[in-house]
Every structure is written in structure tokens, then in C-alpha cells.
């Protein structure tokens, strides 16, 4: 079954992104107004403040657009590719995993939270929502034991099923220990 299955997951808005947006809007007005305030002493500072404001509008728009993040999960044969798409204009590979190398897949972090990992790949809708996140444990030659946090739908999980190790298959898909 060679096929290509993909899923796109939008990241939830977080408090961090809201704080970044608020600070950028505040700075958009504070910095140019500072230049306009000092324009009483030197006239051309008012023009500098105006041009900083015009440039700041673009910078604030760019910062707002950077907060729109999506993750794309793609299963192509026995490989799981995960890419991060920032505001539909920049694509960055998060990781590429051979599905046969996955040692464990868990929904919820009840058994995973006590384990130690050298590297954690976050590609989830909301990394803090431990009940709905799926955790995949695998070993990478460069880093050692790694963990992937993601939110695959049933289609992605079924596409991974033929390539998962027998022990993981029994525990994850058939709920046997």
C-alpha cells in the first residue's frame, strides 16, 4: 500500500502570541510619538517619527502574520513527514521519521511524562492539552531517544498502521499489552 496521505492542523492561539501582538501595537505608537515629542527641539524628528510609523505598520502586520502557524502531517509509504507552515508563505521541516522506528505511540501523556528525552518535536494543535495529544517515541541516530507530540486524525493513524512494529501495533491499535 504505497500512498500519500496528509493532514493539516492549525495551531491554537496562545497567550504568548496575544502578548506579542499587544506589545507590537503598543510599540507601533510609542516609538513614533517619542520622536514627535522631541520634534519641538529639532523639527525633522517629526518626519522621522512619521516614517517610523509607516514602516512600523508593515512590521506589525508581519508580526501578526507570523503568529499563524499550521502543521502538515504527511505519510508517504513508511515515512512520516511533519512540516511547519508559517502564515502560508514559509515552510520548514520539523522532522522526518521512518514509521518502522517508532517504539511507542500513546494518546495522552500518562505513561510518557516520566520518561526522559534528548529532543522533543512539538507539532500539535495545543502542546499543553495532554489529553488529546498523541506522543510517539522513537530513536534518532543524531539525538538518541526523541518524542514527537502531534494530533493525527484516524486517516493518518490508519496509513501508519501497516508499517508500525508488531508490539506497537498490538498496544496502540488493538489495545493489547
C-alpha beads as a LAMMPS data file, in Angstrom:
LAMMPS data file: protein, C-alpha beads

177 atoms
176 bonds

1 atom types
1 bond types

-500.0 500.0 xlo xhi
-500.0 500.0 ylo yhi
-500.0 500.0 zlo zhi

Masses

1 110.0

Atoms # bond

1 1 1 0.000 0.000 0.000
2 1 1 2.120 2.858 -1.275
3 1 1 0.150 6.011 -0.867
4 1 1 0.302 9.592 0.167
5 1 1 -1.935 10.799 2.974
6 1 1 -1.743 14.258 4.524
7 1 1 -3.426 16.316 7.218
8 1 1 -3.130 19.998 8.107
9 1 1 -3.557 21.105 11.735
10 1 1 -3.781 24.766 12.726
11 1 1 -2.056 25.737 15.952
12 1 1 -4.339 27.266 18.576
13 1 1 -3.885 30.881 19.587
14 1 1 -1.876 31.077 22.787
15 1 1 -1.359 33.712 25.446
16 1 1 2.199 34.189 24.191
17 1 1 1.020 35.155 20.690
18 1 1 -1.535 37.565 22.186
19 1 1 1.168 39.249 24.292
20 1 1 3.416 39.584 21.233
21 1 1 0.583 41.235 19.287
22 1 1 -0.244 43.671 22.110
23 1 1 3.403 44.685 22.645
24 1 1 3.921 45.222 18.910
25 1 1 0.866 47.504 18.665
26 1 1 1.953 49.483 21.740
27 1 1 5.453 49.933 20.290
28 1 1 3.888 50.986 16.975
29 1 1 2.511 54.082 18.687
30 1 1 5.062 54.743 21.455
31 1 1 8.210 54.938 19.326
32 1 1 6.891 57.408 16.703
33 1 1 5.222 59.551 19.391
34 1 1 8.574 59.795 21.183
35 1 1 10.118 61.220 18.026
36 1 1 7.191 63.636 17.581
37 1 1 7.574 64.744 21.208
38 1 1 11.235 65.647 20.622
39 1 1 10.264 67.486 17.431
40 1 1 9.916 70.696 19.481
41 1 1 13.699 70.802 19.678
42 1 1 14.608 69.515 16.215
43 1 1 11.903 69.794 13.523
44 1 1 12.926 66.903 11.273
45 1 1 12.339 64.398 14.113
46 1 1 8.589 64.744 13.401
47 1 1 9.234 63.490 9.862
48 1 1 11.407 60.694 11.200
49 1 1 8.578 59.726 13.588
50 1 1 6.083 59.718 10.697
51 1 1 8.255 57.437 8.555
52 1 1 8.918 55.143 11.524
53 1 1 5.148 54.877 11.994
54 1 1 4.618 53.976 8.320
55 1 1 7.359 51.328 8.490
56 1 1 6.028 50.137 11.839
57 1 1 2.622 49.395 10.321
58 1 1 4.312 46.933 7.961
59 1 1 6.360 45.408 10.775
60 1 1 3.258 44.938 12.960
61 1 1 1.387 43.301 10.056
62 1 1 4.355 40.968 9.528
63 1 1 4.462 40.052 13.246
64 1 1 0.713 39.361 13.223
65 1 1 1.079 37.102 10.187
66 1 1 3.942 35.158 11.806
67 1 1 1.540 34.070 14.546
68 1 1 -0.490 31.980 12.036
69 1 1 1.102 28.537 12.200
70 1 1 -0.055 25.240 10.716
71 1 1 1.466 21.779 10.845
72 1 1 1.269 19.359 7.946
73 1 1 1.499 15.637 8.630
74 1 1 2.203 13.503 5.568
75 1 1 2.525 9.734 5.403
76 1 1 4.266 8.580 2.251
77 1 1 4.889 4.864 2.388
78 1 1 6.765 4.118 5.601
79 1 1 7.855 7.724 6.227
80 1 1 6.076 10.319 8.360
81 1 1 6.972 13.880 7.348
82 1 1 5.972 16.797 9.544
83 1 1 6.316 20.367 8.297
84 1 1 5.600 23.698 9.972
85 1 1 3.892 26.254 7.717
86 1 1 4.163 29.855 8.902
87 1 1 1.497 32.238 7.547
88 1 1 1.187 30.221 4.304
89 1 1 4.463 31.573 2.935
90 1 1 7.253 29.760 4.744
91 1 1 7.614 26.003 5.091
92 1 1 10.044 24.380 7.487
93 1 1 10.513 20.654 8.055
94 1 1 10.035 19.739 11.700
95 1 1 11.059 16.107 11.373
96 1 1 11.063 13.042 9.147
97 1 1 10.517 9.718 10.854
98 1 1 10.678 6.216 9.497
99 1 1 7.464 4.727 10.887
100 1 1 9.211 1.400 11.490
101 1 1 11.489 3.165 14.028
102 1 1 8.611 4.236 16.281
103 1 1 8.906 2.379 19.568
104 1 1 5.769 3.621 21.262
105 1 1 2.587 5.577 20.429
106 1 1 0.424 6.887 23.261
107 1 1 -2.653 9.084 23.359
108 1 1 -2.313 11.193 26.493
109 1 1 0.876 11.569 28.486
110 1 1 0.083 9.321 31.461
111 1 1 2.929 6.870 30.744
112 1 1 5.177 9.174 28.716
113 1 1 5.589 12.019 31.217
114 1 1 8.043 10.065 33.396
115 1 1 10.403 9.291 30.512
116 1 1 13.458 11.379 29.592
117 1 1 14.098 12.510 26.013
118 1 1 17.047 14.178 24.305
119 1 1 14.820 16.042 21.841
120 1 1 11.092 16.808 21.710
121 1 1 9.369 17.768 18.457
122 1 1 6.225 19.843 19.042
123 1 1 3.776 19.718 16.147
124 1 1 0.482 19.743 17.997
125 1 1 -2.577 21.945 17.863
126 1 1 -2.089 22.791 21.525
127 1 1 1.034 21.287 23.158
128 1 1 -0.382 21.912 26.641
129 1 1 -3.515 19.791 26.073
130 1 1 -2.076 16.471 27.203
131 1 1 -5.368 14.551 26.965
132 1 1 -5.814 14.762 23.172
133 1 1 -2.180 14.874 22.052
134 1 1 -0.550 11.784 20.604
135 1 1 3.007 11.011 21.676
136 1 1 5.344 8.966 19.509
137 1 1 8.663 7.773 20.939
138 1 1 11.484 6.904 18.563
139 1 1 15.272 6.803 18.429
140 1 1 17.190 9.105 16.110
141 1 1 20.858 8.407 15.343
142 1 1 21.870 12.036 15.907
143 1 1 19.981 12.685 19.152
144 1 1 19.054 9.374 20.743
145 1 1 15.615 8.922 22.288
146 1 1 13.181 11.524 20.929
147 1 1 9.487 12.289 21.293
148 1 1 7.008 13.695 18.796
149 1 1 3.892 15.477 20.069
150 1 1 1.209 15.687 17.377
151 1 1 -2.536 15.369 16.654
152 1 1 -3.080 12.840 13.849
153 1 1 -6.568 12.005 12.655
154 1 1 -7.766 8.440 12.032
155 1 1 -6.701 8.526 8.379
156 1 1 -3.077 9.277 9.304
157 1 1 -3.108 6.608 12.004
158 1 1 -4.525 4.029 9.570
159 1 1 -1.905 4.977 6.962
160 1 1 0.815 4.365 9.567
161 1 1 -0.672 1.036 10.682
162 1 1 0.942 -1.285 8.068
163 1 1 4.441 -0.018 8.886
164 1 1 4.375 0.093 12.697
165 1 1 6.260 -2.591 14.650
166 1 1 4.200 -5.549 15.866
167 1 1 4.437 -4.637 19.573
168 1 1 3.373 -1.043 18.949
169 1 1 0.620 -2.243 16.619
170 1 1 -0.894 -4.538 19.234
171 1 1 -0.730 -1.958 22.016
172 1 1 -1.868 1.099 20.032
173 1 1 -4.363 -0.218 17.524
174 1 1 -5.707 -3.322 19.277
175 1 1 -5.285 -2.169 22.903
176 1 1 -3.453 -5.327 23.921
177 1 1 -0.458 -5.325 26.237

Bonds

1 1 1 2
2 1 2 3
3 1 3 4
4 1 4 5
5 1 5 6
6 1 6 7
7 1 7 8
8 1 8 9
9 1 9 10
10 1 10 11
11 1 11 12
12 1 12 13
13 1 13 14
14 1 14 15
15 1 15 16
16 1 16 17
17 1 17 18
18 1 18 19
19 1 19 20
20 1 20 21
21 1 21 22
22 1 22 23
23 1 23 24
24 1 24 25
25 1 25 26
26 1 26 27
27 1 27 28
28 1 28 29
29 1 29 30
30 1 30 31
31 1 31 32
32 1 32 33
33 1 33 34
34 1 34 35
35 1 35 36
36 1 36 37
37 1 37 38
38 1 38 39
39 1 39 40
40 1 40 41
41 1 41 42
42 1 42 43
43 1 43 44
44 1 44 45
45 1 45 46
46 1 46 47
47 1 47 48
48 1 48 49
49 1 49 50
50 1 50 51
51 1 51 52
52 1 52 53
53 1 53 54
54 1 54 55
55 1 55 56
56 1 56 57
57 1 57 58
58 1 58 59
59 1 59 60
60 1 60 61
61 1 61 62
62 1 62 63
63 1 63 64
64 1 64 65
65 1 65 66
66 1 66 67
67 1 67 68
68 1 68 69
69 1 69 70
70 1 70 71
71 1 71 72
72 1 72 73
73 1 73 74
74 1 74 75
75 1 75 76
76 1 76 77
77 1 77 78
78 1 78 79
79 1 79 80
80 1 80 81
81 1 81 82
82 1 82 83
83 1 83 84
84 1 84 85
85 1 85 86
86 1 86 87
87 1 87 88
88 1 88 89
89 1 89 90
90 1 90 91
91 1 91 92
92 1 92 93
93 1 93 94
94 1 94 95
95 1 95 96
96 1 96 97
97 1 97 98
98 1 98 99
99 1 99 100
100 1 100 101
101 1 101 102
102 1 102 103
103 1 103 104
104 1 104 105
105 1 105 106
106 1 106 107
107 1 107 108
108 1 108 109
109 1 109 110
110 1 110 111
111 1 111 112
112 1 112 113
113 1 113 114
114 1 114 115
115 1 115 116
116 1 116 117
117 1 117 118
118 1 118 119
119 1 119 120
120 1 120 121
121 1 121 122
122 1 122 123
123 1 123 124
124 1 124 125
125 1 125 126
126 1 126 127
127 1 127 128
128 1 128 129
129 1 129 130
130 1 130 131
131 1 131 132
132 1 132 133
133 1 133 134
134 1 134 135
135 1 135 136
136 1 136 137
137 1 137 138
138 1 138 139
139 1 139 140
140 1 140 141
141 1 141 142
142 1 142 143
143 1 143 144
144 1 144 145
145 1 145 146
146 1 146 147
147 1 147 148
148 1 148 149
149 1 149 150
150 1 150 151
151 1 151 152
152 1 152 153
153 1 153 154
154 1 154 155
155 1 155 156
156 1 156 157
157 1 157 158
158 1 158 159
159 1 159 160
160 1 160 161
161 1 161 162
162 1 162 163
163 1 163 164
164 1 164 165
165 1 165 166
166 1 166 167
167 1 167 168
168 1 168 169
169 1 169 170
170 1 170 171
171 1 171 172
172 1 172 173
173 1 173 174
174 1 174 175
175 1 175 176
176 1 176 177
